[in-house]
């Protein structure tokens, strides 16, 4: 796919607090060309204190939200890691990339696509990756995506199962009891994310010395399973006061294809330990994010750095009787997203419906770079300027069946849109496009999506409207051949 540039580079604003063209920048620490700190996390659903979940201890992400725009209704484009991350970093939908599984690299079908970090690199930025940003492609295939970066990526390739405590001397005992949890009295850097934060801070110091604008992507591995944060983060929570999900059964009238085989089959004590470990993992992640934000500030780079914080998708831990992700439910599709810029360094919240594919055009817009007409998202600058602004009527997410394709083509695709008041889903035969089943949830009365209204005759007019909106998004998708 070729990039069609606009006829001229956008002129840079001359007013106080605005940006000037990158060609005149003399250093990353000066208030000229903005740096970008892009923070991506793995499997973090919308469960943070700043999102109204008061049981969560997340002071550092909350601090970022207090200095930026918090998106209440941001949605990923597919509810599993590789397709979501490929979509974010190319600004294209999974159907355009033809990437719906974990193994497929986006360059298999779109070899010439220019990624977000690659675009910044080609426009005068130093682009660098610490941690998991692109998905974990096999090292003997694409080795990440080296063309996207100005320097080799570090701590970017591994398996979550390999995140074992590494320390000098004997490893303290694990005091948790489940396969998916681990609690050891070890320092933060015993695990992946502690080392990612420390490496990111060393990189920030090096980048400041380079006196060149940078795009630094920092990818944290948590709170993906296993829930194995150091014990001190478990100790932040009283297990007796941890809220547990109430909807442990599938939605009423739901089609079986909407569910997965990843079911919760434990008891209440096991469910409580899972949620305890999950909350501890969020707090551990939050502490590592805080270290990077503190270093950015101590280096006096904060005033000239755009910060993006997002998760690739959500997660089920017993809700609807499910575990993991790969569903079309809001719990998997909705993600936390915060953008803090030098121009918008204040607490704002927006109800605008947005998608993760909007990040690419937003950052190019904010940094005064020419953009690509092939991007399928839109700039969110209007929302940052005025949080009541709406930039699109719906946000679309998808998920295939089988849910883990492993290199095969989808048999069925679930396309779901979050509209102003509803979530509407169509399960379609992937070859013919025939609608096999539907779901409809009214978020005005059912935020947990517990009652499927798709077969209610009283909803037929609403379904017709939503079906047209869903089809309009599909019609606008630039499907790759």
Buried (B, 14 or more C-beta within 10 A) or exposed (E): BEBEEEEEBBEBEEEEEEBBBBEEBEBBBBEBBBBBBBBBBBBBBBBBBBBEBEEBBBBBBBBBBBBBBBBBBBBBBBBBBBBBBBBBBBBBBBBBBBBBBBBBBBBEBBEEBBBBBBBBBEBBBBBBBBBBBBBBBEEEEBBBBEEBBBBEBBBBBEEBEEBEBEEEEEBBEBEBEBEBBBBBBBEBBBBBBBBBBBBBBEBBEEBBEEEBBBBBBBBBBBBBBBBBBBBBBBEBBEEEEBEEBEBBEBBEEBBEBBBBEBBBEBEEEBBBBBBBBBBBBBBBBBBBBBBBBBBBEEBEBBEBBBBBBBBBBBBBBBBBBBBBBBBBBBBBBBBBBBBBBBBBBEEBEBEBBBBBBBBBBBBBBBBBBBBBEBBBBBBBBBBBEEBEEEBBEBBBBBBBBBBBBEEEEBEBBBBBBBBEEBBBBBBBEBEEEEEBBBBBBBBEEBEBBBBBBBBBEEBEEBBEEBBEBBBEBBEEBEEBE
